[in-house]
Amino acid sequence: MNIEQIYTGCLAQGAYYIESNGEVAIIDPLREVQPYLDRAKANNATIKYIFETHFHADFVSGHVTLSKQTNAPIIYGPNAETSFDSVIARDGQEFKVGDVTIVVLHTPGHTMESTTYLLRDVNGKDHAIFSGDTLFLGDVGRPDLAQKAATMTQEDLAGILYDSLRTKIMTLADDVIVYPAHGAGSACGKNLSKETVGTIGGQKQNNYALRFDMTKEEFVKEVTNGLLPPPQYFPLNVKMNKEGYEDVQEVIKRGTHALSPKEFEAAANDTDALVLDVRHQDEFAKGHIPRSIFIGIDGGFAPWVGALIGDTKQKILLITPEGREEETITRLSRVGFDHTIGYLNGGFETWKKAAMEYDTVNSILASQFKNEIASNTDIVVFDVRKPGEFTSEHIENAYNAPLDFLNSHLEKFPTNKSSYVHCAGGYRSMIAVSILKSRGIHNLIDVQGGFAAIKKEGIAVTNYVCPTTL
């Protein structure tokens, strides 16, 4: 038996490759399926089943494409309904993969079709669970994503999740391995661990939601407390995962259309395409196409695209580091953004060489920011970190305008003086500045290095509050 966790950091997502005696099961595959095909071919093995733990909201799964290429059936748990051929398994149903067995454990609560897959070894011993978004390390799945479809409140779903955990998961032996669908950085939970593999026993000890003496009422209150609104692209990804989608190779083929500066400008003017710049934030600050939006490819790229652009049908024109065009289009497709219509051939340097108009961002070091604070008591500072980060520790008198909900804070930015903008490390603040500039707010100054650099300079901040007490 061989189990491989195939972890994608920018999505904080874990897919799984399970092989036994020449047969393979794939759980929650990414949209680009070639790596799974290559693994199986190299091992002279056959992909027999494709298991989905639930209808994912934060990424587009590769189940449809992988099934077409392998003829392996797509397996969902009870309550799932799809527009494509799939097997809707019964609770407790077993599937043989070589010498091992995968057992369906219906664990609703995150969504009503949510299912955990229990792996039993050749001797029939419980070995591991693939828990999807039912159980994470340090947390459980948020219960608010499916409430509209299920005509239930998030409290109703949280109560169902409580029962699933205690009747299906916590009854397993402490040494059973836990393989979740996500780790820290995912919007599918609020307290996820950076670790991506654990045990049932470890979670009973360390996961707040699995306390042995916890009542259902306490569970519902704690699991629903502090949930931020889900990103707006989530229901669009669910729809694609339920109904199917275009092959990613067709998306890449359509998007890798090289455009000269004049062609790029014409495409931007003649369509409703959004100009997306994915270079490093320092490069964007030095020069960028006016009204373009920055979301760097080397940060939390795909989730921020989904959260901030939202509409997966939006046409996109790209400015990328040279040679990373296909990678960018692929990563956009992972969250359902399939409508890239071209990229600037040769990158931003060709735009400058063509003497085209460009804009810059006033970006200063934290040491310069310290001098500004010392000489100006009326300084305006916007902190675009998440509310929990801000509450934990922030510059005194700063405004919290979380990047996720920046549009609802536009009226706070003054028109008669400069605003200083920072995040934790410099990535999110440049995204915020680019969005604000596209909205016509230009008197902005980005603080390089964010809160980490600000603290290092000894700039006064509020007393620290441990996030676990928030």
KOLNUTOR-106580 format. One line per field, with one value per residue (C-alpha): residue in one letter; residue number from 0; chain; z, y, x. Coordinates in Angstrom, 3 decimals, padded with zeros to 6 digits. Example, Ala and Ser with C-alpha at 12.3 -4.5 7.8 and 13.67 -1.06 7.14 Angstrom:
<pts>
bagu <- (A, S);
mifi <- (0, 1);
zanu <- (A, A);
w <- (007.800, 007.140);
v <- (-004.500, -001.060);
u <- (012.300, 013.670);
</pts>
This chain:
<pts>
bagu <- (M, N, I, E, Q, I, Y, T, G, C, L, A, Q, G, A, Y, Y, I, E, S, N, G, E, V, A, I, I, D, P, L, R, E, V, Q, P, Y, L, D, R, A, K, A, N, N, A, T, I, K, Y, I, F, E, T, H, F, H, A, D, F, V, S, G, H, V, T, L, S, K, Q, T, N, A, P, I, I, Y, G, P, N, A, E, T, S, F, D, S, V, I, A, R, D, G, Q, E, F, K, V, G, D, V, T, I, V, V, L, H, T, P, G, H, T, M, E, S, T, T, Y, L, L, R, D, V, N, G, K, D, H, A, I, F, S, G, D, T, L, F, L, G, D, V, G, R, P, D, L, A, Q, K, A, A, T, M, T, Q, E, D, L, A, G, I, L, Y, D, S, L, R, T, K, I, M, T, L, A, D, D, V, I, V, Y, P, A, H, G, A, G, S, A, C, G, K, N, L, S, K, E, T, V, G, T, I, G, G, Q, K, Q, N, N, Y, A, L, R, F, D, M, T, K, E, E, F, V, K, E, V, T, N, G, L, L, P, P, P, Q, Y, F, P, L, N, V, K, M, N, K, E, G, Y, E, D, V, Q, E, V, I, K, R, G, T, H, A, L, S, P, K, E, F, E, A, A, A, N, D, T, D, A, L, V, L, D, V, R, H, Q, D, E, F, A, K, G, H, I, P, R, S, I, F, I, G, I, D, G, G, F, A, P, W, V, G, A, L, I, G, D, T, K, Q, K, I, L, L, I, T, P, E, G, R, E, E, E, T, I, T, R, L, S, R, V, G, F, D, H, T, I, G, Y, L, N, G, G, F, E, T, W, K, K, A, A, M, E, Y, D, T, V, N, S, I, L, A, S, Q, F, K, N, E, I, A, S, N, T, D, I, V, V, F, D, V, R, K, P, G, E, F, T, S, E, H, I, E, N, A, Y, N, A, P, L, D, F, L, N, S, H, L, E, K, F, P, T, N, K, S, S, Y, V, H, C, A, G, G, Y, R, S, M, I, A, V, S, I, L, K, S, R, G, I, H, N, L, I, D, V, Q, G, G, F, A, A, I, K, K, E, G, I, A, V, T, N, Y, V, C, P, T, T, L);
mifi <- (0, 1, 2, 3, 4, 5, 6, 7, 8, 9, 10, 11, 12, 13, 14, 15, 16, 17, 18, 19, 20, 21, 22, 23, 24, 25, 26, 27, 28, 29, 30, 31, 32, 33, 34, 35, 36, 37, 38, 39, 40, 41, 42, 43, 44, 45, 46, 47, 48, 49, 50, 51, 52, 53, 54, 55, 56, 57, 58, 59, 60, 61, 62, 63, 64, 65, 66, 67, 68, 69, 70, 71, 72, 73, 74, 75, 76, 77, 78, 79, 80, 81, 82, 83, 84, 85, 86, 87, 88, 89, 90, 91, 92, 93, 94, 95, 96, 97, 98, 99, 100, 101, 102, 103, 104, 105, 106, 107, 108, 109, 110, 111, 112, 113, 114, 115, 116, 117, 118, 119, 120, 121, 122, 123, 124, 125, 126, 127, 128, 129, 130, 131, 132, 133, 134, 135, 136, 137, 138, 139, 140, 141, 142, 143, 144, 145, 146, 147, 148, 149, 150, 151, 152, 153, 154, 155, 156, 157, 158, 159, 160, 161, 162, 163, 164, 165, 166, 167, 168, 169, 170, 171, 172, 173, 174, 175, 176, 177, 178, 179, 180, 181, 182, 183, 184, 185, 186, 187, 188, 189, 190, 191, 192, 193, 194, 195, 196, 197, 198, 199, 200, 201, 202, 203, 204, 205, 206, 207, 208, 209, 210, 211, 212, 213, 214, 215, 216, 217, 218, 219, 220, 221, 222, 223, 224, 225, 226, 227, 228, 229, 230, 231, 232, 233, 234, 235, 236, 237, 238, 239, 240, 241, 242, 243, 244, 245, 246, 247, 248, 249, 250, 251, 252, 253, 254, 255, 256, 257, 258, 259, 260, 261, 262, 263, 264, 265, 266, 267, 268, 269, 270, 271, 272, 273, 274, 275, 276, 277, 278, 279, 280, 281, 282, 283, 284, 285, 286, 287, 288, 289, 290, 291, 292, 293, 294, 295, 296, 297, 298, 299, 300, 301, 302, 303, 304, 305, 306, 307, 308, 309, 310, 311, 312, 313, 314, 315, 316, 317, 318, 319, 320, 321, 322, 323, 324, 325, 326, 327, 328, 329, 330, 331, 332, 333, 334, 335, 336, 337, 338, 339, 340, 341, 342, 343, 344, 345, 346, 347, 348, 349, 350, 351, 352, 353, 354, 355, 356, 357, 358, 359, 360, 361, 362, 363, 364, 365, 366, 367, 368, 369, 370, 371, 372, 373, 374, 375, 376, 377, 378, 379, 380, 381, 382, 383, 384, 385, 386, 387, 388, 389, 390, 391, 392, 393, 394, 395, 396, 397, 398, 399, 400, 401, 402, 403, 404, 405, 406, 407, 408, 409, 410, 411, 412, 413, 414, 415, 416, 417, 418, 419, 420, 421, 422, 423, 424, 425, 426, 427, 428, 429, 430, 431, 432, 433, 434, 435, 436, 437, 438, 439, 440, 441, 442, 443, 444, 445, 446, 447, 448, 449, 450, 451, 452, 453, 454, 455, 456, 457, 458, 459, 460, 461, 462, 463, 464, 465, 466, 467, 468, 469);
zanu <- (A, A, A, A, A, A, A, A, A, A, A, A, A, A, A, A, A, A, A, A, A, A, A, A, A, A, A, A, A, A, A, A, A, A, A, A, A, A, A, A, A, A, A, A, A, A, A, A, A, A, A, A, A, A, A, A, A, A, A, A, A, A, A, A, A, A, A, A, A, A, A, A, A, A, A, A, A, A, A, A, A, A, A, A, A, A, A, A, A, A, A, A, A, A, A, A, A, A, A, A, A, A, A, A, A, A, A, A, A, A, A, A, A, A, A, A, A, A, A, A, A, A, A, A, A, A, A, A, A, A, A, A, A, A, A, A, A, A, A, A, A, A, A, A, A, A, A, A, A, A, A, A, A, A, A, A, A, A, A, A, A, A, A, A, A, A, A, A, A, A, A, A, A, A, A, A, A, A, A, A, A, A, A, A, A, A, A, A, A, A, A, A, A, A, A, A, A, A, A, A, A, A, A, A, A, A, A, A, A, A, A, A, A, A, A, A, A, A, A, A, A, A, A, A, A, A, A, A, A, A, A, A, A, A, A, A, A, A, A, A, A, A, A, A, A, A, A, A, A, A, A, A, A, A, A, A, A, A, A, A, A, A, A, A, A, A, A, A, A, A, A, A, A, A, A, A, A, A, A, A, A, A, A, A, A, A, A, A, A, A, A, A, A, A, A, A, A, A, A, A, A, A, A, A, A, A, A, A, A, A, A, A, A, A, A, A, A, A, A, A, A, A, A, A, A, A, A, A, A, A, A, A, A, A, A, A, A, A, A, A, A, A, A, A, A, A, A, A, A, A, A, A, A, A, A, A, A, A, A, A, A, A, A, A, A, A, A, A, A, A, A, A, A, A, A, A, A, A, A, A, A, A, A, A, A, A, A, A, A, A, A, A, A, A, A, A, A, A, A, A, A, A, A, A, A, A, A, A, A, A, A, A, A, A, A, A, A, A, A, A, A, A, A, A, A, A, A, A, A, A, A, A, A, A, A, A, A, A, A, A, A, A, A, A, A, A, A, A, A, A, A, A, A, A, A, A, A, A, A, A, A, A, A, A, A, A, A, A, A, A);
w <- (000.000, -000.968, 000.108, -001.319, -000.232, -003.159, -001.465, -003.336, -001.153, -002.887, -002.364, 000.958, -000.571, -000.269, -002.944, -002.383, -004.475, -002.981, -004.698, -003.833, -005.961, -009.266, -008.550, -007.698, -006.004, -006.299, -003.701, -004.398, -007.445, -008.745, -012.088, -013.974, -013.850, -015.715, -012.537, -011.419, -014.847, -014.897, -011.432, -012.323, -015.659, -014.057, -011.585, -014.252, -012.240, -013.197, -011.746, -010.595, -008.634, -008.195, -004.796, -003.974, -000.325, -001.214, -003.743, -003.256, -003.094, -003.056, -006.121, -009.238, -008.865, -011.635, -011.255, -014.572, -016.725, -014.898, -015.328, -019.065, -019.481, -017.369, -017.437, -013.644, -011.958, -009.810, -006.311, -004.070, -000.750, -000.017, -000.969, -003.879, -007.214, -010.343, -013.999, -015.114, -014.564, -010.999, -008.342, -005.299, -002.623, 000.418, 003.934, 004.830, 001.224, 000.548, -002.470, -003.038, -004.317, -004.726, -001.285, 000.677, 001.268, 001.239, 003.343, 002.860, 006.082, 005.459, 007.620, 006.751, 008.369, 006.324, 003.438, 003.369, 000.970, 002.883, 003.205, 004.946, 003.406, 005.807, 004.514, 005.853, 005.239, 003.856, 007.301, 007.609, 010.231, 010.185, 008.901, 007.874, 007.088, 004.247, 005.973, 003.317, 004.975, 007.798, 010.021, 009.662, 011.933, 014.616, 013.250, 011.475, 008.276, 008.365, 008.412, 006.545, 002.905, 002.037, 004.081, 001.141, -000.950, 002.000, 003.267, 006.660, 008.990, 009.769, 013.300, 011.893, 009.862, 012.808, 014.886, 012.165, 011.977, 015.746, 015.385, 012.406, 014.275, 017.387, 015.764, 012.771, 013.499, 017.244, 017.589, 015.557, 017.225, 018.299, 015.973, 012.827, 010.568, 009.536, 006.006, 005.606, 002.419, 003.616, 005.885, 007.150, 004.639, 003.449, 003.831, 004.541, 008.261, 010.724, 012.896, 010.618, 011.590, 009.396, 009.710, 006.994, 008.543, 012.051, 014.049, 015.618, 019.077, 018.379, 017.287, 020.361, 022.438, 020.417, 018.315, 020.172, 018.319, 019.498, 023.261, 024.848, 027.261, 024.689, 024.410, 021.066, 022.085, 022.929, 019.650, 017.565, 019.302, 018.968, 015.372, 014.120, 016.144, 014.178, 010.707, 008.018, 004.934, 002.403, -000.736, -003.522, -005.970, -003.755, -005.148, -008.712, -008.059, -006.474, -009.635, -011.840, -009.624, -009.798, -013.488, -015.147, -016.971, -019.953, -020.181, -018.675, -021.766, -023.845, -021.306, -021.499, -025.295, -025.493, -022.889, -024.163, -026.854, -027.068, -027.666, -028.615, -026.524, -029.133, -029.418, -025.631, -025.293, -027.982, -026.301, -022.966, -024.569, -026.800, -024.224, -020.579, -019.717, -016.397, -016.657, -014.050, -013.166, -011.373, -011.037, -007.677, -005.746, -005.970, -009.766, -009.850, -007.691, -010.097, -013.089, -014.203, -016.755, -015.464, -013.752, -013.727, -010.633, -008.865, -007.410, -007.330, -008.624, -005.773, -002.982, -002.172, -005.798, -006.728, -003.513, -003.715, -007.361, -006.373, -003.386, -005.075, -008.723, -007.793, -011.159, -012.810, -016.187, -016.074, -019.093, -018.078, -019.755, -018.103, -017.349, -016.030, -015.395, -018.703, -019.127, -016.487, -018.711, -018.824, -015.098, -014.375, -016.628, -015.031, -011.533, -012.507, -013.835, -010.490, -009.054, -012.139, -013.938, -017.462, -019.542, -019.965, -023.487, -023.813, -022.245, -022.884, -024.999, -023.436, -020.207, -018.855, -020.273, -023.799, -022.687, -021.454, -024.557, -026.694, -024.813, -023.588, -020.608, -017.235, -013.553, -010.354, -006.634, -003.942, -001.782, 001.219, 003.719, 007.271, 008.459, 006.330, 007.669, 011.210, 010.412, 008.913, 012.061, 014.257, 012.307, 011.627, 014.419, 011.954, 009.784, 008.275, 008.322, 006.819, 007.923, 005.351, 007.373, 008.578, 011.628, 013.856, 012.889, 013.492, 016.877, 017.955, 017.426, 015.333, 015.019, 017.360, 015.614, 012.406, 010.514, 009.737, 006.112, 005.457, 001.890, 001.511, 002.023, 000.800, -001.363, 001.704, 003.153, 000.155, 001.712, 004.608, 002.370, 002.445, -000.780, 000.665, 002.163, 001.706, 003.224, 004.312, 003.599, 005.068, 005.617, 007.310, 004.820, 001.779, -000.541, 000.430, 000.772, -002.864, -003.938, -001.948, -003.439, -006.966, -006.342, -004.768, -007.674, -010.115, -008.147, -008.606, -005.207, -005.939, -002.874, -001.367, 000.121, 000.511, 003.474, 002.312, 004.461, 006.243, 009.952, 010.384, 009.217, 011.207, 014.461, 013.682, 013.439, 016.920, 015.843, 018.663, 018.453, 020.744, 023.438, 022.056, 022.419, 021.827, 018.794, 020.615, 023.036, 020.303);
v <- (000.000, 003.444, 006.732, 010.023, 013.410, 015.807, 019.200, 022.471, 025.333, 028.241, 026.537, 024.923, 021.798, 018.129, 015.576, 011.891, 009.042, 005.585, 002.535, -001.151, -004.155, -002.279, -000.371, 003.314, 005.536, 009.320, 011.525, 015.195, 015.654, 019.027, 020.200, 019.466, 015.680, 014.763, 014.190, 011.439, 009.814, 009.952, 008.397, 005.512, 004.910, 004.915, 002.267, 000.232, 000.778, 001.527, 004.354, 002.473, 005.068, 008.844, 009.803, 013.237, 014.162, 016.873, 019.603, 021.832, 025.574, 026.866, 025.080, 023.221, 019.524, 017.370, 014.596, 015.127, 015.285, 012.406, 010.202, 010.939, 010.001, 006.835, 005.645, 005.454, 006.198, 009.305, 008.418, 010.782, 010.142, 010.231, 013.315, 014.318, 015.184, 015.731, 016.623, 014.007, 010.259, 009.443, 006.793, 008.044, 005.648, 004.418, 005.085, 002.141, 001.005, -000.555, -000.237, -002.554, -001.042, -003.828, -005.379, -002.485, -001.330, 002.169, 002.563, 005.389, 007.275, 009.824, 012.845, 015.735, 019.147, 021.107, 020.262, 017.686, 015.374, 015.628, 012.222, 010.845, 007.852, 005.257, 003.214, -000.310, -002.190, -005.704, -007.151, -005.166, -002.780, 000.873, 002.735, 006.274, 008.621, 011.131, 013.627, 016.285, 019.421, 017.527, 017.406, 019.506, 019.503, 022.014, 022.771, 021.480, 022.599, 025.808, 025.063, 028.131, 027.362, 025.061, 026.658, 028.303, 025.136, 023.044, 025.616, 025.324, 027.769, 027.508, 026.500, 023.591, 022.406, 022.852, 020.593, 017.950, 018.254, 017.719, 014.418, 013.314, 013.900, 012.080, 009.100, 008.507, 010.064, 010.157, 006.492, 005.472, 004.356, 007.040, 005.751, 006.182, 008.729, 011.876, 013.203, 016.425, 018.302, 021.586, 023.156, 026.660, 029.354, 027.857, 029.853, 026.601, 026.834, 029.466, 027.762, 025.295, 023.899, 024.274, 020.513, 018.440, 014.941, 013.969, 011.279, 010.872, 010.824, 013.989, 015.774, 014.618, 016.287, 019.442, 020.278, 022.625, 021.171, 017.603, 018.194, 015.078, 017.015, 019.501, 019.822, 020.295, 023.813, 024.700, 023.202, 025.153, 028.398, 027.940, 026.674, 029.495, 032.260, 034.609, 033.248, 035.806, 035.896, 033.271, 034.506, 035.377, 032.843, 029.848, 029.123, 029.454, 026.755, 024.521, 024.888, 023.853, 020.871, 019.750, 020.368, 019.904, 022.211, 022.672, 020.702, 022.757, 022.221, 024.089, 026.907, 027.129, 027.013, 029.895, 031.982, 031.702, 034.308, 036.667, 040.320, 043.279, 046.451, 047.979, 044.750, 044.476, 048.048, 047.488, 044.285, 046.102, 048.928, 046.800, 044.210, 044.293, 042.450, 043.077, 043.701, 041.483, 042.013, 039.024, 040.195, 040.883, 043.817, 045.744, 045.523, 046.628, 049.652, 050.740, 050.670, 049.181, 049.691, 052.253, 050.730, 047.244, 045.097, 043.499, 039.977, 038.421, 034.893, 034.140, 034.867, 033.431, 033.994, 031.864, 032.392, 036.162, 036.176, 034.308, 036.513, 039.863, 039.385, 037.073, 036.559, 033.492, 034.647, 037.795, 038.147, 038.620, 040.063, 039.138, 040.791, 038.047, 037.437, 036.184, 032.433, 032.111, 032.734, 029.125, 028.659, 031.728, 030.577, 027.117, 028.548, 030.808, 027.767, 025.991, 028.422, 028.499, 031.591, 030.161, 033.336, 034.606, 036.077, 036.893, 038.173, 041.008, 039.499, 040.195, 041.462, 044.985, 045.956, 045.820, 048.224, 050.709, 050.321, 051.083, 054.414, 053.514, 055.340, 053.734, 054.447, 053.891, 053.401, 055.551, 052.832, 053.672, 051.772, 051.271, 053.528, 056.362, 055.607, 055.916, 059.402, 060.363, 059.271, 061.178, 064.419, 064.206, 063.461, 063.640, 060.791, 058.465, 054.738, 051.884, 048.315, 045.840, 042.690, 040.479, 041.633, 038.998, 040.100, 043.727, 043.073, 041.061, 043.987, 047.177, 050.720, 052.998, 054.988, 052.943, 052.020, 048.382, 047.978, 044.222, 043.468, 040.956, 043.732, 046.758, 048.079, 048.657, 050.976, 053.261, 056.253, 056.240, 057.144, 060.923, 062.913, 065.872, 064.091, 060.995, 057.629, 055.089, 051.466, 048.316, 044.625, 041.946, 041.672, 043.873, 041.569, 042.404, 046.134, 046.345, 044.482, 047.007, 049.995, 048.676, 048.264, 051.705, 053.319, 051.578, 053.205, 056.656, 056.940, 057.849, 059.682, 056.439, 055.438, 051.749, 050.693, 048.063, 044.963, 045.586, 045.102, 042.908, 045.747, 048.304, 046.384, 045.901, 049.683, 050.055, 051.982, 052.104, 049.455, 048.297, 045.676, 042.153, 040.057, 036.314, 035.320, 032.273, 034.591, 036.651);
u <- (000.000, 001.261, -000.355, 000.842, -000.418, -000.109, -000.220, -000.704, 000.481, -001.238, -004.607, -003.635, -005.180, -004.340, -005.175, -004.395, -002.979, -003.566, -002.086, -002.312, -001.435, -001.618, -004.837, -005.166, -007.728, -007.501, -009.189, -010.051, -007.774, -006.640, -007.982, -004.745, -004.714, -001.540, 000.523, -001.885, -001.802, 001.994, 002.293, 000.024, 001.763, 005.221, 004.041, 002.212, -000.958, -004.565, -006.659, -009.763, -011.771, -011.980, -013.388, -014.787, -015.283, -017.844, -018.591, -015.576, -016.170, -012.607, -011.202, -012.288, -011.592, -010.117, -012.692, -014.494, -011.356, -009.674, -012.731, -012.889, -009.237, -009.299, -012.931, -012.699, -016.040, -016.475, -017.655, -019.626, -021.288, -025.033, -027.100, -024.846, -026.451, -024.348, -024.975, -022.444, -022.243, -021.254, -021.732, -023.634, -022.442, -024.323, -023.134, -020.927, -020.418, -017.010, -014.711, -011.745, -008.502, -005.965, -005.534, -007.054, -010.618, -012.107, -015.258, -017.763, -018.524, -021.251, -020.301, -022.647, -022.376, -019.881, -022.183, -024.942, -023.073, -019.764, -018.164, -015.092, -013.320, -011.918, -008.981, -008.559, -005.336, -004.872, -005.682, -008.907, -007.461, -008.536, -005.478, -006.441, -009.295, -009.484, -011.702, -012.234, -013.592, -015.306, -012.221, -009.092, -006.066, -006.989, -010.443, -013.541, -015.229, -017.249, -020.982, -022.233, -021.380, -024.289, -027.054, -028.855, -028.853, -029.971, -032.501, -030.845, -029.178, -025.486, -026.505, -028.515, -025.537, -023.171, -025.412, -025.344, -021.543, -021.327, -023.205, -021.075, -017.839, -018.954, -020.641, -018.345, -014.924, -014.264, -015.257, -012.201, -008.959, -006.513, -003.771, -005.871, -004.142, -006.040, -005.504, -007.555, -008.393, -006.864, -004.282, -003.561, -004.442, -007.705, -010.934, -012.818, -011.991, -010.819, -008.169, -006.378, -002.986, 000.087, 000.495, -001.172, -001.107, -002.218, -004.008, -007.420, -005.806, -003.878, -007.042, -008.947, -006.247, -005.615, -008.666, -011.028, -014.039, -013.329, -013.284, -014.738, -016.997, -018.282, -022.052, -023.769, -024.780, -021.166, -019.967, -022.478, -021.566, -017.810, -017.831, -020.066, -018.418, -016.172, -016.911, -016.121, -018.370, -017.232, -015.441, -017.868, -016.406, -017.257, -020.754, -019.425, -016.818, -019.461, -021.550, -018.607, -017.844, -021.493, -022.081, -018.689, -016.300, -014.023, -010.784, -007.967, -005.787, -008.380, -008.370, -004.575, -004.589, -007.064, -005.266, -001.691, -002.286, 000.710, -000.184, 001.993, 001.577, -000.766, -002.765, -002.899, -004.147, -006.770, -007.967, -008.253, -010.231, -012.448, -013.457, -014.416, -011.227, -009.537, -005.787, -004.144, -000.477, 001.079, 004.689, 006.361, 004.912, 008.192, 008.118, 004.491, 005.346, 008.105, 005.772, 002.459, -000.287, -002.820, -005.878, -004.326, -004.836, -001.886, -002.135, 001.328, 001.822, 004.260, 001.782, -001.645, -002.513, -005.528, -007.561, -007.064, -008.120, -011.263, -012.006, -011.366, -012.344, -015.179, -016.854, -015.324, -016.694, -014.547, -012.245, -008.616, -005.510, -002.219, 001.100, 003.378, 007.062, 008.440, 007.985, 005.245, 002.234, 000.994, 001.559, -000.564, -003.407, -003.308, -003.487, -006.375, -008.232, -007.841, -010.378, -012.578, -011.251, -011.196, -011.468, -007.928, -007.849, -004.154, -000.952, 001.505, 004.261, 007.649, 006.112, 005.940, 009.344, 007.909, 005.180, 007.793, 009.958, 006.909, 006.604, 003.127, 001.620, 002.315, 001.752, 003.771, 003.123, 004.715, 006.274, 008.474, 010.606, 009.380, 012.229, 010.834, 007.371, 008.716, 010.015, 006.648, 004.807, 007.254, 006.798, 003.044, 000.561, -002.337, -001.101, -003.755, -002.894, -004.914, -004.163, -005.560, -004.932, -007.773, -009.768, -008.168, -004.659, -005.575, -007.179, -004.160, -001.781, -001.811, -000.528, -002.432, -005.190, -004.876, -008.033, -008.729, -009.855, -009.475, -008.439, -011.278, -013.835, -011.909, -014.733, -016.896, -014.239, -013.642, -015.369, -012.870, -009.930, -009.416, -009.187, -007.286, -004.271, -002.138, -003.032, -000.411, -001.321, 000.242, -000.472, 001.643, 004.499, 003.791, 001.855, -001.722, -001.080, 000.073, -003.074, -005.113, -003.277, -003.822, -007.555, -007.847, -005.979, -008.323, -011.187, -009.626, -007.912, -004.283, -002.932, -001.620, 001.713, 002.558, 004.717, 007.208, 007.569, 004.276, 003.670, 006.733, 008.993, 006.987, 007.515, 011.191, 011.562, 010.096, 007.005, 004.438, 001.726, -001.072, -000.509, -000.486, -003.645, -003.228, -005.362, -006.703, -008.527, -010.235);
</pts>
